[in-house]
Amino acid sequence: MRRIAAILFDGFEMLDMFGPLQMFGMLSDDFQIVTVAEAAGPVRASRGPEVVAERSFADGAAYELLLVPGGFGTRDQIENPVLLDWLCQASAQAEIVTSVCTGSALLAKAGVLDGLSATTNKRAFDWVAAQSDQVTWRKKARWVEDGRFFTSSGVSAGIDMSLAVIARLCGEEAAENAAIWAEYSANRDSENDPFSLSGET
């Protein structure tokens, strides 16, 4: 049983978070989902509802997987030392670290993507890339896997990324079954990026 820290902050993007969690949740014998934020309690998503953070950063718990969503809230969190310090410490202990959309900006700012390749949402690409020149930013990628770090492009791409993580940890059949159970037409090719612009690499 691997514990996933689903990281919440004000203004997180809902599908960034719940798309991947739906896939992991299909394998409840393999993954336990825990919502974590700077402070336990309600956290408002970028487009409406509040979600309850079960744990706080100060709890000191270790997690096998991290899921960092994007959303407009990343613009504020990029200057939050509490979040960035926690990401640095938690990433050092995690087996797998993932981000969706502009969540990679937070990982980059925390320094945990130094020397690695990563991607992000195309519409926010320049802003995210400006957070660190120590990362090789890839514009044309549905998601990027570099060692134990998985970063995905915009919003729905996180679902495909999560299936790649499931395939790595639990096998291809488990990933295929999760997509079938969800009636989701998965893109299993990280290089198949229908939202990249012509000529992008």
Summary of the structure (lengths in Angstrom):
residues: 201
radius of gyration: 15.3
end to end distance: 36.8
largest distance: 45.9
contacts: 697
relative contact order: 0.16
helix: 35%
strand: 23%
